């Protein structure tokens, strides 16, 4: 499982949209919790890309490719996120300030 998460993470960082789609579909086919895929591979990958961008290790085009790859993975996960317990659900968030 960790290998799959690692591979998705690396492909997002590389910006390989097609490979990310393939790996995320494989995770779904293996009945991996979609929220785990999101939290253990997609999100950390983009955080790492952001860190590299801040340190000027990569540039805007590489960051945009990584973001596109992550979005492609999320698009595949989206229909599956509401089907399991503990999944993302509609919520109400109330924000305010005290004067």
C-alpha positions in Angstrom: 0.0 0.0 0.0 2.8 2.4 0.9 4.4 1.7 -2.4 1.3 2.7 -4.2 1.0 5.9 -2.2 4.7 6.7 -2.8 4.3 6.1 -6.6 1.3 8.4 -6.8 3.2 11.0 -4.8 6.2 10.8 -7.1 4.1 11.0 -10.3 2.3 14.0 -9.0 5.6 15.7 -8.3 6.7 14.8 -11.8 3.5 16.2 -13.2 2.7 13.0 -15.1 -1.1 13.3 -15.3 -1.7 10.1 -17.2 0.4 8.0 -14.7 -1.4 9.6 -11.8 -4.8 8.7 -13.3 -3.6 5.1 -13.8 -2.3 4.7 -10.3 -5.3 6.3 -8.6 -7.6 4.0 -10.7 -5.5 1.1 -9.5 -5.9 2.2 -5.9 -9.7 2.4 -6.4 -9.7 -1.1 -8.0 -7.8 -2.4 -4.9 -10.5 -0.9 -2.7 -8.1 1.5 -1.0 -10.0 4.2 0.9 -10.2 7.2 -1.4 -9.6 9.6 1.5 -6.4 7.7 2.3 -5.2 8.2 -1.3 -5.9 11.9 -1.0 -4.3 12.3 2.5 -1.3 10.0 2.1 -0.2 10.7 -1.5 -1.9 13.6 -3.3 -1.9 16.2 -0.6 1.7 15.5 0.6 2.9 15.6 -3.0 1.6 19.0 -3.6 3.0 20.2 -0.3 6.4 19.0 -1.3 6.0 20.7 -4.7 5.1 24.0 -2.8 8.2 23.6 -0.6 10.5 23.1 -3.7 8.9 26.1 -5.4 9.6 28.3 -2.3 13.2 27.2 -2.3 13.4 27.8 -6.1 14.3 24.2 -6.7 11.5 24.1 -9.3 9.7 26.8 -11.3 6.1 27.7 -12.0 5.7 25.4 -15.0 6.7 22.4 -12.9 4.4 23.5 -10.1 1.5 23.9 -12.6 2.1 20.4 -14.0 2.0 18.9 -10.6 -1.2 20.8 -9.7 -2.8 19.5 -12.9 -1.7 15.9 -12.1 -3.2 16.2 -8.6 -6.5 17.6 -10.0 -6.7 14.6 -12.3 -6.3 12.3 -9.4 -8.9 14.1 -7.4 -11.3 14.0 -10.3 -11.1 10.2 -10.3 -11.5 10.0 -6.5 -14.4 12.5 -6.3 -17.2 10.0 -7.0 -15.9 7.7 -4.4 -15.3 10.1 -1.6 -18.9 10.2 -0.3 -19.5 6.5 -0.4 -17.4 5.3 2.7 -17.9 6.1 6.3 -15.6 8.9 7.4 -15.7 10.3 4.0 -16.1 14.0 3.2 -19.6 15.2 3.6 -21.5 18.5 3.1 -20.8 20.7 6.1 -21.7 24.1 7.4 -18.8 26.3 8.5 -19.6 29.5 10.3 -16.8 32.1 10.4 -16.9 35.3 12.3 -14.9 37.8 14.3 -15.5 39.4 17.7 -15.8 43.1 17.7 
